[in-house]
Amino acid sequence: MPELPTLPDPQAFYTQVWNIVARIPRGKVASYGQIAKMLRPPAGVDETTYTEFGALWVSNAVAASPNEIPWQRVVNSKGQITERDGVEAKRHQLMLYDEGVPFNPRGRIDMRKYGWDGK
């Protein structure tokens, strides 16, 4: 996999991501890629690069989110929790379960039922 390019203004991008994540209602989830598609490529980033790396940049923004941002409502496109340093998958799963979001035996969320439509 190619090296992740640096965002020209990470804080501005992160703030945009956090504003979207803050809108995800309790009991719903969104994917990193879905959130990336809701944003325009940052200034200085071409469309091709953004298409390739946008979801990863969103993932980094979610990982760096302030405590009041409901970061637990963001999962990967398969409806699974993506493990990260410092965040335990079980804790993430329990937080979603407490919001009424179940996981199937394969550890996936039914994105058709629990996926947020962005509205």
Sequence and secondary structure as in RCSB ss.txt:
>XXXX:A:sequence
MPELPTLPDPQAFYTQVWNIVARIPRGKVASYGQIAKMLRPPAGVDETTYTEFGALWVSNAVAASPNEIPWQRVV
NSKGQITERDGVEAKRHQLMLYDEGVPFNPRGRIDMRKYGWDGK
>XXXX:A:secstr
       SSHHHHHHHHHHHHTTS TT BEEHHHHHHHS   TT  HHHHHHHHHHHHHHHHHT  TTS GGGEE
 TTS    BTTB HHHHHHHHHHTT    TTS   HHHHB    
